[in-house]
Amino acid sequence: MNVLEDRSIDIGPFVSQGDDETIICRCEEISKGEIRKAVHEGMYTMTEVKRFLRAGMGLCQGQTCGKLVRSIIARELGVNPLDLELPPSRPPVRPVKMDVLASEEFPGAEKS
């Protein structure tokens, strides 16, 4: 049984490392140390870390930092990174003007 199946398993105290100030998620400016601390505070899944820190919720939607975040969480928990389920991905939301939604014509559509 591993820590992902039984959260009562102690993963040990948080001990800072020399590279904890390294920025992992550039979009949200989240450091390696912040991710490691989140794991030691009980965020054991990618989804929990994403919701707690916003890692992977920036402009790149985790394309740049996702694998790094996954490997940091796995290393702290002592599990294989492939054992961590990926968070659900959603397309980025962009503001749309109301007149575009209200018009019967769509941009780029042929006019008859």
Buried (B, 14 or more C-beta within 10 A) or exposed (E): EEBBEEEEEEBEEBEEEEEBEEEBBEBBEBBBBBBBBBBBEEBBBBBBBBBBBBBBBBEBBBEBBBEBBBEBBBEBBEBEBEEBEEBEEEEEEEEEEEEEEEEEEEEEEEEE
